[in-house]
Amino acid sequence: MAKRRSILLTAIISLAGGIFTTCERDVPRMPKDELKAMLGSPDLVTIDVRLEGDWNKSDSKIKSAVRENPDHIESWADKYPKDKILVLYCN
């Protein structure tokens, strides 16, 4: 669990540093079944980082997810607790 938190925190740190791209292959991934099983957990923060237009057009949204603008990572990256599992998704 601590390793997963570290990996996900690394992803958010990478985002904050501006070196994350949607094609990045080194970003750790969580299988959707694992995420689905964790939904509702107080240890999980799910962040939808789709562009606004894509988010608005989508019929598929995780109800508990918070939407954040991927173009303004510096304005929100630090507000999430570092002791939680942070899952960012754009699909």
N, C-alpha and C positions, 0 to 999 in steps of 0.2 A: 504494500500500500504506500509506504514512504517513497519507494522508487517511482511509482506511478505519479505521485504528487510532484516529485522532483522533475520528472520528464515533462509533465504538463506545465509546471512553472517555467521550465526552460523554454517551452513553446511561447508562453506569454511574454517572457523576457525577450525572446527573439522578435516577437511582434513589436514590443515597445522600442526595440532597437532599430526597427525598420528593415530588418533583413529577411522577414518572412514574405514568401510569395505563395500564391495559390498552387504553384507547381512544385513547391519544395517537397522533396522526397524524404528528407530526414525528419520531418515532423512526425512525432508518434501518433498513432491512430488507435482509436478504441472501437472495437466491433459494436455495431448498433445493438446487438442483443445484450451486451454488457452495459451499455449506456441505458437501455430500456429498463434493465433490472435495477439500476441505481437511481432512476428518476424518483424524486420525492425525498431523497436522502438529504439530511441537513449538511452533509459533507460535500455535496455536489453543487457547483455553479455552472449552468449551461449558458453559453453566450453565443448568440446568433450573429455572425459577422458578415452576413450577406449585404451587398449593396442595397440601398433603400428601394430602388426600382424592382430588383429581383425579389426582395422581401415582400413588397406590396403586391406583386403579381402571384406570389406563391400561395397555393392551397395547403401546403405542407409546412406546419410550424410546430415546434415543440412547445407545449402550453406553458411550461415552467421556465422557458428560456428568456433571457434578457437580450434585447437587440442593442448592439453597439455598432457605431459607424467604423468600418475598417480603415477609413481614411483619416481618422482622428484618434488613433490608438493612444497617443500621448495624453489625451484628455480623460481616458477612462482606465487604462491598464493598472494603475496603482490603487484603484478603489476596491479591488477584489481581495478578499483575505488570502494570505499566503498559506494558511493551514487547510485550505479547502482544495478539492479536486476541481480544476478548471477545465471545462471542455468547450473549445471553440469550434463552431461548425459553420459551414457555408453552403451546405447542400440540402 
